[in-house]
Structures are given as structure tokens and as C-alpha cells.
Amino acid sequence: MVRKSFIAFVTAVIVMIMNNWVLAAQSYFYHHVVYGDTFWKLSRKYDVDMYELMRLNDAHDGTVLYPGQKLKIPAETKTAAGLYTVQEGDSFWKISQKLGIDMKHLMRANGMDKSAILYPGQKLVIPQELEKPWITYITHTVQRGDDMWKLGLQYGIPIHEIMEANGIAQDTVLYPGQKLRIPVHHVPVRPTPGPQYGEYLDWWAEAQYLWPIGKTAVIQDFETGVVWNVRRTIGANHADVEPLTWEDTEIMKELWGGWNWEVRPVLVIVDGRKIAASASAMPHGVQYIKNNGFDGHFDVHFKNSTRHRDGKIDIEHQERVKKAAGY
């Protein structure tokens, strides 16, 4: 009798646990945090109140999210466009083909890999692809005295892009009234892990167009918050930069403790955008800004920028760029 009562009790407990598990599975699903996620962004993405989302995950205003973390998302409030319900016979490859998205991106968005088992009825988050930079064109009417170098500075693009857009060579003679196609680069804002970090922008496709040659900016040291004013005066593989004034030069000198090749994570602030970067403080090469107390220029690197001497990635600079980006 006792044995039967015990078995009945255990069975009841198991049923209760299973029922609770099913109820929980029906009431929410998991989002695996990726770089750039915040509670506000997730509340917009999943169409759920931000504070409800925080309560469900025992979080508060100061809670920091980190890549790989699992967050509960109320299933009933999720817009259908952002979820996929697994069907019989589905695999990551089949789903990626069906939805037209990258398979690895799909797995990462759900915190899974190729060894994960999918089952019918399972909910998968459909990753939102980051908007890519794009190019449009405007028309420039050549004025007397125009040349490729002047046009490159005027529009903030490398001169080879103007030549390619118009099928001309660098020594082609331009004449007043001639019409030229000028590429205009559009760089979408990238998410960051927090307000203290800079956008992790690729030098070749993004950063060089936000900070073209001749444009001034503010550099902020990532670790101390110290700021100074600069101008990008030259540089193709990375930015060659000069302090604007004697005062800016003295700020740099004090920060680095004298002129040296030490590499520091920095933020480049230009036109309201804050970009993750890395800088050294050794004056070298040509000087364009006079009377600033800095004999030459210094290097500022961004994601995937390279050295001028050999065209190769500088690992130390790249690590500092990642630090400024919150990696």
C-alpha cells in the first residue's frame, strides 16, 4: 500500500514538472545575446515592453549583457516575422535556404552549432542582417583649376574611385564644363555594447569615408577619457594624423609620457560618430600643420587597416581597436 502511494506521489510530481516545463516552453523562448544587444534594442526587436523583458530575466537598468548570455523572451508578444517554427525534416541548411539567410549566422543567433538537434515546433530566432554600406553617385561639373587630387579632397574619397567611376586616368586633362560621376559612400550606424565604446567600422569600406583627408576630429583616449583635437592630413592604409595646436600636442605628450610607439585604444569622434581606433604617438613623416609643436604625423588605425611600409595588418593595433569597440 505504502509502495503504491509512493509511486503515485512520484508520478504526480513528474507530471507536475512536465506540465510546468510545457507551460514555460509555451510562455517564452530564449534569445542568445550577440554583440551590440541591449534590453532596449531587444524590446524593439521582439515587440515587448523593455521593463517586462528585464523583469522576466531578473535584470535592472544597470545590468550588462554579454555575448552568449541567454535571455527569456515572452513568446506571445513576439512578432511573427522574427521567429521560425521548425518543421518535420528541417535542418539549419534547409531553413537557411528557405529563408535566404546565412546558415552560420542563423546558428549563431540561436546559440547553436551544427551538432544541435532541431525538433518540430521548436522556435528559432531569425537573425536580422546588418545593413551594409552602399554607394550612390552625384554629378560634378568641372571648374577651372580642378584636378583629381582637389576633387578627392573636396568629396572625401580616394582619387582612384573617381577615375574608375569615369573611366579616366590620373593624368587625364579635365576641362571646364566636363561632367564627372562622384561616388558617395553611405555608412550605417553600427551598434556598440555600451555608450563608452566606439563603432567597430572597417577601414576600407566604412571608417575612411567618415574621416576623409583634411577633416578635423576629436580623439578621446579610451582608458583615461582625455581628449584632443586633430586633423587627418594624409594616409591611405590607415589615417596619418596631426594635432591641431600646441595645446593638443602637449596633451598627447603628457598622455604618452613623451614621444614613443606605444599603442593605445582610442575613440575617434567625427560628425557625431564615435569610432573604435588605436593610436601611437611617435612623430614621423611629412608635417602639414605648422606651429603645432609636432614634427610630423602619428598613426591611427581602425578595423582591418594596415601598415604603410608592407601593407600588412598590425596585430597590436587591431587588439587595441577591438578593446575600444568593446570586444
C-alpha positions as CSV (number, residue, x, y, z in Angstrom):
1,M,0.0,0.0,0.0
2,V,2.8,2.3,1.0
3,R,4.7,1.4,-2.2
4,K,1.7,2.2,-4.4
5,S,1.2,5.6,-2.6
6,F,4.9,6.4,-3.1
7,I,4.7,5.5,-6.8
8,A,1.6,7.6,-7.2
9,F,3.3,10.6,-5.4
10,V,6.4,10.4,-7.6
11,T,4.2,10.1,-10.7
12,A,2.2,13.2,-9.7
13,V,5.5,15.1,-9.1
14,I,6.8,14.1,-12.5
15,V,3.6,15.1,-14.2
16,M,3.6,18.5,-12.4
17,I,7.2,19.1,-13.5
18,M,6.4,18.2,-17.1
19,N,3.3,20.4,-17.1
20,N,5.3,23.3,-15.8
21,W,8.0,22.7,-18.4
22,V,5.5,22.7,-21.2
23,L,3.9,25.8,-19.8
24,A,7.3,27.5,-19.6
25,A,8.2,26.4,-23.1
26,Q,4.9,27.9,-24.3
27,S,5.3,31.2,-22.4
28,Y,8.8,32.2,-23.5
29,F,11.7,31.2,-25.7
30,Y,15.4,32.0,-25.4
31,H,17.4,34.8,-27.2
32,H,21.2,34.3,-27.2
33,V,22.8,37.7,-26.7
34,V,25.1,38.8,-29.5
35,Y,27.5,41.8,-29.8
36,G,25.6,45.1,-29.6
37,D,22.4,43.8,-27.9
38,T,20.7,45.9,-25.2
39,F,17.4,45.5,-23.5
40,W,16.0,48.5,-25.4
41,K,17.1,47.1,-28.8
42,L,15.7,43.6,-27.9
43,S,12.4,45.2,-26.7
44,R,12.1,46.8,-30.1
45,K,13.1,43.7,-32.0
46,Y,10.7,41.4,-30.2
47,D,7.9,43.9,-29.7
48,V,7.8,43.6,-25.9
49,D,7.9,46.1,-23.1
50,M,11.5,46.7,-22.0
51,Y,10.8,46.5,-18.3
52,E,8.7,43.4,-18.7
53,L,11.7,41.9,-20.5
54,M,14.0,42.9,-17.7
55,R,11.7,41.6,-15.0
56,L,11.5,38.2,-16.8
57,N,15.2,38.0,-16.7
58,D,15.8,39.3,-13.1
59,A,17.6,42.4,-14.6
60,H,17.6,46.1,-13.8
61,D,18.8,49.3,-15.5
62,G,22.4,48.6,-14.7
63,T,22.5,45.0,-15.9
64,V,25.2,44.4,-18.5
65,L,24.6,42.0,-21.3
66,Y,27.4,39.9,-22.7
67,P,27.6,37.8,-25.9
68,G,26.4,34.2,-25.4
69,Q,24.1,35.1,-22.5
70,K,20.6,33.5,-22.6
71,L,17.6,35.8,-22.2
72,K,13.9,34.8,-21.9
73,I,11.6,36.4,-24.5
74,P,7.8,36.3,-24.0
75,A,6.6,34.2,-26.9
76,E,3.2,35.6,-27.1
77,T,4.4,39.1,-27.7
78,K,7.0,38.3,-30.4
79,T,6.1,39.5,-33.9
80,A,5.8,36.5,-36.2
81,A,8.4,38.0,-38.7
82,G,11.3,37.4,-36.2
83,L,10.6,33.7,-35.4
84,Y,10.7,30.5,-37.4
85,T,8.8,27.3,-36.2
86,V,10.8,24.2,-37.1
87,Q,9.0,21.8,-39.4
88,E,9.4,18.0,-39.7
89,G,12.6,17.2,-41.6
90,D,14.1,20.7,-41.2
91,S,17.8,21.3,-40.8
92,F,19.8,24.5,-40.4
93,W,20.8,24.2,-44.1
94,K,17.2,23.8,-45.3
95,I,16.0,26.6,-43.1
96,S,18.8,29.0,-44.3
97,Q,17.9,28.1,-47.9
98,K,14.2,28.6,-47.3
99,L,14.7,32.0,-45.6
100,G,17.5,33.2,-47.8
101,I,19.9,33.8,-44.8
102,D,23.4,32.6,-43.9
103,M,23.4,29.2,-42.1
104,K,26.2,30.1,-39.7
105,H,24.5,33.4,-38.9
106,L,21.3,31.5,-38.1
107,M,23.1,29.1,-35.8
108,R,25.0,31.9,-34.0
109,A,21.8,33.9,-33.5
110,N,20.3,30.9,-31.7
111,G,23.5,29.9,-29.7
112,M,23.8,26.6,-31.6
113,D,26.2,24.8,-33.8
114,K,26.0,22.1,-36.5
115,S,25.7,19.4,-33.8
116,A,22.5,20.8,-32.4
117,I,19.3,18.8,-32.8
118,L,16.2,20.5,-34.2
119,Y,12.7,19.2,-33.3
120,P,9.3,20.1,-34.8
121,G,7.6,23.0,-33.1
122,Q,10.9,24.5,-31.9
123,K,11.2,28.3,-32.2
124,L,14.3,29.8,-33.9
125,V,15.2,33.4,-33.9
126,I,15.6,34.7,-37.5
127,P,18.8,36.9,-37.4
128,Q,18.5,40.4,-38.7
129,E,21.3,41.1,-41.2
130,L,23.3,44.3,-40.5
131,E,22.7,46.9,-43.1
132,K,25.7,47.1,-45.5
133,P,27.4,50.3,-46.7
134,W,26.2,51.4,-50.1
135,I,27.2,53.9,-52.8
136,T,25.3,56.4,-54.7
137,Y,26.6,58.9,-57.3
138,I,26.4,62.7,-57.8
139,T,27.5,64.7,-60.8
140,H,30.4,67.2,-60.5
141,T,30.8,69.9,-63.2
142,V,34.5,70.6,-63.6
143,Q,35.7,74.1,-62.8
144,R,38.8,75.8,-63.9
145,G,41.8,74.5,-61.9
146,D,40.1,71.2,-60.9
147,D,42.3,68.1,-60.8
148,M,42.0,64.6,-59.3
149,W,43.7,65.5,-56.0
150,K,41.5,68.5,-55.4
151,L,38.3,66.5,-56.2
152,G,39.4,63.7,-53.9
153,L,39.8,66.2,-51.0
154,Q,36.6,68.0,-51.9
155,Y,34.5,64.9,-51.8
156,G,36.5,62.9,-49.2
157,I,37.2,59.8,-51.4
158,P,40.4,58.2,-52.8
159,I,41.1,59.6,-56.3
160,H,41.2,56.1,-57.9
161,E,37.5,55.8,-57.2
162,I,36.8,59.0,-59.2
163,M,38.9,57.6,-62.0
164,E,37.2,54.2,-62.0
165,A,33.7,55.8,-61.9
166,N,34.6,57.8,-65.0
167,G,37.0,55.5,-66.9
168,I,39.8,58.0,-66.9
169,A,43.5,58.0,-65.8
170,Q,45.2,60.2,-63.2
171,D,46.9,62.3,-65.9
172,T,43.7,62.8,-67.9
173,V,43.2,66.5,-68.7
174,L,40.0,67.9,-67.2
175,Y,38.2,70.8,-68.9
176,P,35.7,73.3,-67.5
177,G,32.1,72.1,-68.0
178,Q,33.0,68.4,-68.1
179,K,30.7,66.2,-66.1
180,L,32.1,63.6,-63.7
181,R,30.4,60.9,-61.6
182,I,31.4,61.2,-58.0
183,P,30.8,58.2,-55.7
184,V,29.1,59.0,-52.3
185,H,29.6,56.4,-49.6
186,H,26.8,55.8,-47.0
187,V,27.9,54.2,-43.8
188,P,25.1,52.9,-41.5
189,V,25.5,53.3,-37.7
190,R,26.7,50.2,-36.1
191,P,25.6,49.0,-32.6
192,T,28.0,49.1,-29.7
193,P,28.0,47.1,-26.4
194,G,27.6,50.4,-24.5
195,P,28.0,54.2,-24.7
196,Q,31.6,54.1,-23.7
197,Y,32.6,52.1,-26.8
198,G,33.1,53.1,-30.4
199,E,31.6,51.7,-33.6
200,Y,33.7,48.8,-35.0
201,L,34.0,50.1,-38.5
202,D,36.1,48.5,-41.3
203,W,38.7,51.0,-42.5
204,W,38.4,50.2,-46.2
205,A,34.6,50.1,-46.5
206,E,33.5,52.5,-43.7
207,A,35.9,54.4,-41.5
208,Q,38.0,56.2,-44.2
209,Y,34.8,57.7,-45.6
210,L,33.6,59.1,-42.3
211,W,37.1,60.6,-41.6
212,P,38.5,61.7,-45.0
213,I,41.8,63.5,-45.6
214,G,41.5,67.2,-44.5
215,K,38.8,66.6,-41.9
216,T,39.2,67.5,-38.2
217,A,38.1,65.3,-35.4
218,V,38.4,64.8,-31.7
219,I,40.4,61.8,-30.3
220,Q,39.5,60.5,-26.9
221,D,41.8,58.2,-25.0
222,F,39.7,55.1,-24.2
223,E,41.3,54.4,-20.8
224,T,41.6,57.9,-19.3
225,G,38.9,59.9,-21.2
226,V,41.5,62.6,-22.2
227,V,40.6,64.4,-25.4
228,W,42.5,66.5,-28.0
229,N,41.8,67.9,-31.5
230,V,43.4,66.5,-34.6
231,R,43.2,66.5,-38.4
232,R,43.7,63.7,-40.8
233,T,46.3,65.1,-43.2
234,I,47.3,62.1,-45.3
235,G,47.3,58.3,-45.2
236,A,45.8,55.5,-47.3
237,N,46.3,52.2,-45.5
238,H,45.5,53.9,-42.2
239,A,45.0,57.5,-41.1
240,D,48.0,59.8,-40.7
241,V,47.0,62.4,-38.2
242,E,48.4,65.7,-36.7
243,P,47.4,67.6,-33.6
244,L,45.8,70.9,-34.4
245,T,47.6,73.2,-31.9
246,W,50.5,73.3,-29.4
247,E,48.0,72.6,-26.7
248,D,46.8,69.5,-28.4
249,T,50.4,68.3,-28.8
250,E,51.1,68.9,-25.1
251,I,48.0,66.8,-24.2
252,M,49.3,63.9,-26.3
253,K,52.9,64.2,-24.9
254,E,51.7,64.1,-21.3
255,L,49.3,61.2,-22.0
256,W,52.0,59.0,-23.6
257,G,54.8,60.3,-21.3
258,G,56.9,61.5,-24.2
259,W,57.0,60.5,-27.9
260,N,57.0,56.8,-28.4
261,W,55.4,53.9,-30.4
262,E,53.2,52.7,-27.5
263,V,49.8,51.7,-28.9
264,R,46.7,52.9,-27.0
265,P,43.0,52.2,-27.7
266,V,41.2,55.5,-28.6
267,L,37.9,56.8,-29.9
268,V,37.7,59.0,-33.0
269,I,34.8,61.4,-32.7
270,V,33.8,62.9,-36.1
271,D,30.4,64.4,-37.1
272,G,28.8,62.9,-34.0
273,R,30.0,59.4,-34.8
274,K,32.3,57.6,-32.3
275,I,34.7,55.1,-34.0
276,A,36.9,52.5,-32.3
277,A,40.5,53.0,-33.2
278,S,44.1,52.7,-32.0
279,A,46.9,55.3,-31.9
280,S,50.6,55.6,-31.4
281,A,52.4,58.9,-30.6
282,M,55.7,58.9,-32.5
283,P,56.1,61.9,-34.8
284,H,57.3,60.8,-38.3
285,G,57.0,61.6,-41.9
286,V,55.7,64.8,-43.5
287,Q,54.2,67.6,-41.4
288,Y,51.4,69.7,-42.9
289,I,50.1,71.6,-39.9
290,K,52.7,74.3,-38.9
291,N,53.3,75.8,-35.5
292,N,51.7,72.9,-33.6
293,G,54.9,71.6,-31.9
294,F,54.6,68.2,-33.6
295,D,57.3,67.4,-36.1
296,G,55.4,65.0,-38.5
297,H,52.3,63.0,-38.1
298,F,51.2,60.0,-35.9
299,D,49.3,56.8,-36.9
300,V,45.6,56.0,-36.2
301,H,44.5,52.5,-37.1
302,F,40.9,51.1,-37.5
303,K,39.4,47.6,-38.1
304,N,41.5,45.9,-40.8
305,S,43.7,48.9,-41.6
306,T,47.3,48.0,-42.5
307,R,50.8,49.4,-42.2
308,H,52.1,51.6,-45.0
309,R,55.6,50.0,-45.1
310,D,54.4,46.5,-46.0
311,G,50.6,46.6,-46.4
312,K,50.1,44.1,-43.6
313,I,47.9,44.0,-40.5
314,D,49.4,45.3,-37.3
315,I,48.2,42.8,-34.7
316,E,48.9,45.1,-31.7
317,H,46.9,48.0,-33.2
318,Q,44.0,45.6,-34.1
319,E,43.8,44.3,-30.5
320,R,43.5,47.9,-29.2
321,V,40.8,48.7,-31.8
322,K,38.8,45.7,-30.5
323,K,39.2,46.9,-26.9
324,A,37.8,50.4,-27.9
325,A,34.9,48.6,-29.6
326,G,34.1,46.5,-26.5
327,Y,35.3,43.2,-27.8
